[in-house]
Amino acid sequence: MAGIPVTLTDGKHGARFTKSGELVVSSISYDTTQFHELATVDTAYNFYEPKGDHQFIITAVLAYGDKQVGSNTNATVIIYEASAADSIVVDKVLIQFEIGQNQSLPFTSLRLKTSEGKFINAKTDDDDIHMTIMGYFIAAID
């Protein structure tokens, strides 16, 4: 049986199908990943730099506190927006959490929109935190 040809459009953009049969109604964005070991206390680790007039969407964060994290205290980790790649000055906190020795924390299914023109950095008050931030850039929106 033959299908009925159908076109979906919003007047500007048409829908299409990928090779695997997925219906796509907007541009396809795939996650990019960036890993850092936060190995020095109170040091800025840059994950993403600003990209023109784009904003970064954080979709997941995977963090692991290894066996060197203090045994009696948890490490505090801050993922934040900054004005420079090496800045420990927090312009805006995106996520703050505590993580213990040999503990993993997956933050998945996120859709955190960051500010245009900001660096995405992280820092900790303990060393030996292993962290990956995933997401993608989109054209700046309101």
N, C-alpha and C positions, 0 to 999 in steps of 0.2 A: 504494500500500500504506500503510495507516495504521500509525502507530507505537504501541507499547505505552506507556501512561502509567506513568511511574516517579517516585517521590518519594525523594530522598536526604535523610537527616537524621541528625544526631548526637544527637537527643533534645532539642536546644535550638534549633538553627538549621537551616533548610532550604536546600537548594541551589536555584539558579535560573539561567535563561539570560538574557543581555543581548540587546538588539535585534540585535546582530551575531552571535548564536549561540554566544557564549562561555559555558561552564559556570562559574558562580561559586559557590564553597563557603564564602566568607568575605566580609567587607565589602571593597569595592573601594577601593583607595588609589591615588591618582594623584600623581605627583611634582610638587613645587613647586620652583621654581628661584630662586636668589638670586645676583646678580652683584655683584662689587666689584673695583675696581682697587686693589690694594695699593700705594698711591703714596707712602707715607711709611714709612720704616724704623722697626722696633720699635713699631708702632702696632697696637692691636687693631681689627680689622674684624669686626663682628658680622654673621653670616649668619642665625642663627635664635635667637629667644628661647624660653625655656621656655613650655610651653602646659599649664597645669594639671597633671594627673596623667598626662601623656603623655611618650613618649620619641620622639626623632627618629631615623629610619632614613636614613642616607646611602646613596644608591644610585649616585651618580656624582660625580666631580670633574673639571672641565675647567680646565686651567691653561695659561697662555701667558706666556712671558717675552719682552717686546718688545725692540726694538733698543737700549733704554737700560740694560738689565741689563749689569753690568760685563763687559767683553770678556775679561778674564783670570780671572774667578771666576764661579762659579754662585751663584744666589740660593738660600738655604735658606728653605723655606716650612713653617710648622707650622700644621696645623688641629687645634684643641684644644677641650676643654671648659673653661669658666670660670664663675666665680661672678657675673660682671657683664658687661654688654655691652661696656664699655670697658676691661675688665681684660686686661693683658698677662701676668698670672700664669697659668701653665698648671696647671690642676688634673689634667688627663689628656690626653696626646697621643693624637690619633686617627690622624693621618697626618702624617709628616714626609718631605719630599723635597727634592731639589735640582733646579733648572731653569736652563738656560742662555739666552743671548741668542738670540732668534728661535726658541725651542724650544717645542713644544706637548707637553703630557702629558695624555692622557685616562686617567682611572681609571674604568672602567665595570664594570657587573655586580657592584657592591659591595652588601653588606647589613650595614652597620656600625650596630649599635644603640648609641645614646648614652645617657648617664645621665639619669634623670628630674630635672627642675628645673635643668638646666645650660644655659648659653648656648653656642652653637657659634660660635667665633671663629677667626680666622686672623691670622697676622702673618708678616713676612718680614724678612730682614736686608739686603735690597736693594729698591729701588723698581721700579715699573713691571711688576708681576705682575698679570695679568688672570685672574680666577678665578670660576668658577661652581660652586656646590655644589647638588646636586639630592637630593631625598628626600621623605619624608612622615612625618607624625606617626601614632603608634599609641598606644592605651591602654597604660599602663605594664604591663610583664610582668617576671617574675623574670629 
